């Protein structure tokens, strides 16, 4: 049973259903049978406009505002990679069963950093400053095997392949330093890697900073390598290039597939939308351009841009050919490493971890906050209300 519980997030609908039947799981209060597992949308649905006919969703994270503004942020950084943007605000999740105070809620404060970097170079210039920070790592392999945590430095974790890049290691170390500074004891803190089936569809690696509380281990900060997923998705939906450029030390010649359009035919067919259709075709991957050429030999080609599809006819395409291009600038879609902080959960863990009770006297309690976040740094409290003490209290305070 313990082995199953360790891997519970790694099971799908079918496997969880089989486990419920195998172990005879019942509702804890009523002892009734459980229903079959079902998928559940954690995004809050809503209606937009006076008629309510337009479907919308409340944001489940703050990150997308940064991705939407990527081009402008890149310009602010003088078109140089790497750079980062940060945002704090409210997010919304359709939590099945809100409970445990600030831990499971439907509206919460979230702070996120989106660190954009070259997917071929995930080093970090400040990694050397944190390489000796010791962290309790709980990687996938240890979870699956039921073995102990790895209490090692960030540099050792990188050398052993526990973490995949300097940038991921840098942010995990900085998260660890931040949580320690605001009052999370090291004995109550670990970094757990997501299991493969648990990992978000957009991530290629993901770690959670977890704090041990009276509710068990609770995720308070996530750090995900989101690869190029978000920028690619926005670029596809808007037919806009969301890329960065790097000047090459020496020119590179490579073969690309080039599409020459019959602009008159495209303009006549799609009118105001012709520009978007043209951009979508030019931004297609080479394999997709070749597939379009093959399909147009016998039929029309269906081009999907966002939620709209367009019929591309053979008359709209003059040629699709491989050509050699000499490039002096490398163009690439940046990867993103994203630390995401749950402010409410961090606050709860700070309060629980620093709430003290005197031994053998439960009524005598105090909050032992670190000076960094304590609202009162020092207090002068006279033991007597006698007016004779007043001058001394005044002088000391």
C-alpha positions in Angstrom: 0.0 0.0 0.0 2.8 2.4 0.9 4.4 1.8 -2.5 1.1 2.6 -4.2 0.6 5.8 -2.2 4.1 7.0 -3.2 3.2 6.7 -6.9 -0.5 7.7 -6.7 0.0 10.8 -8.9 1.5 8.5 -11.6 -1.7 6.5 -12.2 -4.3 7.3 -14.8 -8.1 6.9 -14.7 -8.1 3.2 -15.4 -5.4 2.3 -12.9 -6.9 4.4 -10.1 -10.3 2.7 -10.7 -8.6 -0.7 -10.5 -6.9 0.2 -7.3 -10.1 1.4 -5.7 -11.7 -2.0 -6.4 -8.6 -3.9 -5.4 -8.3 -2.3 -1.9 -12.1 -1.9 -1.4 -11.8 1.9 -0.8 -14.9 3.5 0.7 -16.1 7.0 1.5 -14.5 7.8 4.9 -17.6 9.4 6.5 -20.5 7.4 5.0 -18.7 4.1 4.1 -20.5 4.2 0.7 -18.9 2.9 -2.4 -16.9 5.3 -4.5 -17.8 6.2 -8.1 -15.5 5.5 -11.0 -12.7 8.1 -11.5 -13.6 10.9 -13.9 -11.7 13.8 -15.6 -12.3 17.2 -14.1 -11.6 20.6 -15.6 -9.7 22.8 -13.0 -10.3 25.9 -15.0 -13.1 28.2 -14.0 -15.6 28.6 -16.9 -17.5 31.8 -17.3 -19.6 33.7 -19.9 -18.5 36.9 -21.6 -20.7 39.7 -22.9 -24.3 40.7 -22.4 -25.7 37.7 -24.1 -23.4 35.2 -22.4 -22.9 33.3 -25.6 -19.1 33.8 -25.6 -17.4 31.1 -23.5 -14.4 32.2 -21.4 -12.2 31.1 -18.6 -10.7 32.8 -15.6 -6.9 32.6 -15.6 -5.5 29.6 -13.8 -2.0 31.3 -13.6 -0.5 34.7 -14.1 2.2 33.5 -16.5 0.3 34.1 -19.8 0.3 37.9 -19.4 4.1 37.7 -19.6 4.1 35.5 -22.7 1.6 37.8 -24.5 4.0 40.7 -23.9 7.1 38.7 -24.9 8.0 40.8 -27.9 7.8 44.1 -26.0 9.8 42.6 -23.0 12.5 41.5 -25.5 12.7 45.0 -26.9 13.1 46.4 -23.4 16.0 44.1 -22.9 17.6 45.4 -26.2 16.7 42.1 -28.0 19.1 40.1 -25.8 18.6 36.7 -24.3 18.4 35.6 -21.5 16.0 37.9 -19.6 13.2 37.5 -17.2 9.8 39.0 -16.4 7.9 38.7 -13.1 4.3 39.2 -12.2 2.1 38.9 -9.1 -1.7 38.7 -9.1 -4.8 36.6 -8.4 -5.3 33.2 -10.1 -8.4 30.9 -10.1 -8.8 27.1 -10.0 -12.0 25.1 -9.8 -10.9 23.3 -6.7 -13.0 20.2 -6.1 -13.0 20.5 -2.3 -11.7 23.7 -0.8 -10.3 23.1 2.7 -7.3 23.4 4.9 -7.4 27.2 5.3 -5.1 28.8 2.7 -3.9 25.5 1.3 -6.8 24.5 -1.0 -8.7 27.5 -2.3 -10.4 28.6 -5.5 -8.9 32.1 -5.6 -5.3 32.6 -4.6 -2.4 35.0 -4.9 0.4 33.8 -7.2 3.8 35.3 -8.0 5.6 34.0 -11.1 8.9 34.6 -12.9 9.4 33.7 -16.6 13.1 33.3 -17.4 13.6 33.2 -21.2 16.8 31.6 -22.4 18.4 29.9 -25.4 17.3 26.2 -25.6 20.8 25.3 -26.7 22.5 27.1 -23.8 20.8 26.6 -20.4 23.8 27.8 -18.4 23.4 30.6 -15.9 26.0 33.4 -15.2 25.3 33.4 -11.5 25.2 29.6 -11.0 28.7 29.8 -9.3 27.2 31.9 -6.6 24.8 29.2 -5.5 26.6 25.9 -6.5 27.4 25.1 -2.9 23.9 25.4 -1.6 22.8 22.0 -0.1 19.2 20.9 -1.0 17.2 17.8 -0.2 16.3 16.5 -3.7 13.6 13.8 -4.2 13.9 12.8 -7.8 11.6 10.5 -9.8 13.8 7.5 -9.4 13.9 7.7 -5.6 10.1 8.1 -5.5 9.5 5.1 -7.7 12.0 2.9 -5.8 10.9 4.2 -2.3 14.5 5.2 -1.5 15.8 8.2 0.5 16.2 11.8 -0.5 19.5 13.1 -1.9 20.9 15.8 0.5 23.6 17.2 -1.9 24.8 20.5 -3.3 23.3 22.0 -6.4 26.6 21.5 -8.3 26.6 17.8 -7.3 23.0 17.4 -8.4 23.9 18.8 -11.8 27.0 16.5 -12.1 24.9 13.4 -11.2 22.1 14.3 -13.6 19.5 14.9 -10.9 18.8 18.3 -12.4 19.2 19.0 -16.1 20.6 22.5 -16.3 22.4 25.3 -14.5 19.4 27.6 -14.8 17.1 25.1 -13.1 19.7 24.5 -10.4 20.1 28.3 -9.9 16.4 28.9 -9.4 16.0 25.9 -7.0 18.9 27.2 -4.9 17.5 30.7 -4.8 14.0 29.3 -3.9 15.7 27.3 -1.1 17.5 30.4 0.2 14.3 32.5 0.1 12.2 30.0 2.0 14.9 29.6 4.6 15.2 33.4 5.0 11.4 33.8 5.6 11.3 31.0 8.2 10.8 27.6 6.7 13.1 25.2 8.6 15.4 23.1 6.5 14.1 19.9 8.2 10.6 20.7 6.9 11.7 21.5 3.3 12.4 19.2 0.3 12.4 19.5 -3.5 10.4 16.8 -5.2 10.6 16.1 -8.9 7.3 15.5 -10.8 6.7 12.0 -12.0 6.4 11.6 -15.7 2.6 11.1 -15.8 2.2 13.9 -13.2 4.2 16.5 -15.2 2.3 19.2 -16.9 1.9 18.8 -20.7 4.0 21.9 -21.4 7.0 20.9 -19.1 10.1 18.9 -19.8 11.2 19.0 -16.2 9.5 20.2 -13.0 10.3 20.4 -9.3 8.2 21.4 -6.3 9.4 22.9 -3.1 7.4 21.1 -0.5 7.0 22.0 3.2 6.1 19.4 5.8 3.0 20.5 7.8 0.3 19.0 10.0 -1.5 18.3 6.7 1.5 16.4 5.3 3.9 17.5 2.5 2.4 20.6 0.8 3.7 22.1 -2.5 4.4 25.9 -1.9 6.7 26.7 -4.9 6.9 25.1 -8.3 9.8 25.4 -10.8 9.2 24.2 -14.3 11.2 24.1 -17.5 8.3 24.9 -19.9 10.6 24.5 -22.9 9.2 26.5 -25.9 5.6 25.4 -25.5 3.9 28.7 -24.6 5.6 30.9 -27.2 4.9 28.3 -29.9 1.3 28.1 -28.9 0.8 31.9 -29.0 2.7 32.2 -32.2 0.5 29.5 -33.9 -2.7 31.1 -32.6 -1.8 34.7 -33.7 0.4 33.9 -36.8 3.1 36.1 -35.2 6.8 35.2 -34.9 7.8 35.1 -31.2 11.5 34.5 -31.6 14.9 35.7 -30.5 18.0 36.3 -32.7 21.6 35.6 -32.3 24.4 36.9 -34.5 26.5 33.9 -35.7 30.3 33.9 -35.5 30.4 32.5 -39.0 27.7 32.2 -41.6 25.8 28.9 -41.9 24.3 27.5 -45.1 21.3 25.2 -44.7 18.4 23.8 -46.8 14.9 25.2 -46.1 11.6 24.6 -47.8 10.3 27.8 -49.4 6.7 28.5 -50.3 5.9 31.0 -53.1 2.3 32.1 -52.9 -0.1 33.4 -55.6 -0.9 36.5 -53.7 -3.7 37.6 -56.0 -5.5 34.3 -55.5 -4.9 34.3 -51.7 -6.1 37.9 -51.4 -9.3 37.3 -53.5 -10.2 34.2 -51.4 -9.5 35.5 -47.9 -9.7 39.3 -48.3 -9.0 40.9 -44.9 -7.6 37.7 -43.5 -5.1 37.2 -46.3 -2.3 38.6 -44.3 -2.8 36.2 -41.4 -3.1 33.2 -43.8 0.1 34.2 -45.6 2.0 34.5 -42.3 0.7 31.2 -41.1 1.9 29.4 -44.3 5.3 31.0 -44.1 5.7 30.1 -40.4 4.9 26.4 -41.0 7.6 23.8 -40.3 9.4 22.5 -43.3 7.8 19.0 -42.8 4.3 20.6 -42.8 5.1 22.6 -46.0 6.2 19.3 -47.8 3.0 17.6 -46.6 0.9 20.5 -47.9 2.6 20.2 -51.3 1.9 16.5 -51.5 -1.7 16.9 -50.5 -2.3 19.7 -53.0 -1.5 17.4 -55.9 -4.8 15.6 -55.3 -6.9 17.7 -53.0 -7.2 21.0 -51.1 -5.1 21.6 -48.0 -6.8 22.5 -44.7 -4.9 25.2 -42.8 -5.8 25.8 -39.2 -5.1 29.1 -37.5 -6.3 29.3 -34.0 -10.0 28.2 -34.0 -10.4 29.0 -37.8 -9.7 26.7 -40.7 -9.0 27.8 -44.3 -9.1 25.8 -47.5 -5.9 26.2 -49.5 -6.3 25.4 -53.2 -3.5 24.4 -55.7 -4.1 27.8 -57.5 -3.0 29.7 -54.4 0.5 28.0 -54.3 3.0 28.8 -57.1 5.8 26.5 -55.8 7.1 24.6 -52.8 10.8 24.0 -53.2 13.9 23.2 -51.2 16.5 26.1 -51.4 19.8 26.8 -49.8 20.0 29.8 -47.5 23.1 31.4 -46.0 22.3 32.7 -42.6 24.3 35.2 -40.6 21.8 35.3 -37.8 20.3 32.3 -35.9 16.6 32.6 -35.1 15.1 30.5 -32.3 12.1 30.2 -30.0 13.4 30.7 -26.4 12.8 28.2 -23.7 11.4 29.3 -20.4 12.2 28.3 -16.8 9.4 29.3 -14.5 9.5 29.6 -10.7 5.9 29.9 -9.4 5.2 30.9 -5.8 1.9 30.3 -4.0 1.8 33.3 -1.6 -1.0 32.0 0.6 0.6 28.6 1.0 4.0 30.1 1.8 2.3 32.4 4.4 0.5 29.4 6.0 3.7 27.4 6.3 5.6 30.3 7.8 2.9 30.7 10.5 2.7 26.9 11.2 6.4 26.3 11.3 7.1 29.3 13.6 4.2 29.0 16.0 5.7 27.8 19.3 4.2 26.3 22.5 6.0 26.2 25.8 6.7 22.8 27.1 4.2 21.6 29.7 2.2 24.8 29.3 0.0 24.9 26.2 -1.5 28.2 27.0 1.8 30.0 26.7 2.4 30.4 23.0 4.4 32.7 20.8 5.2 33.4 17.1 9.0 33.0 16.5 9.3 34.9 13.1 12.7 35.7 11.6 13.6 39.4 12.0 13.5 39.7 8.2 9.7 39.4 8.1 8.8 40.2 11.7 6.4 43.2 11.9 8.0 44.2 15.2 11.8 43.9 15.5 12.1 44.8 19.2 9.7 45.6 22.0 10.3 47.0 25.5 7.8 45.6 27.9 8.0 46.8 31.5 7.1 44.2 34.2 5.4 46.8 36.3 2.8 49.5 35.6 4.4 51.8 38.2 5.0 55.4 37.0 8.5 55.2 38.3 9.4 53.0 35.3 8.1 55.4 32.8 11.4 57.5 32.4 13.5 54.4 31.9 11.0 52.9 29.3 11.0 56.2 27.4 14.8 56.3 27.3 15.2 52.7 26.2 12.5 52.9 23.5 
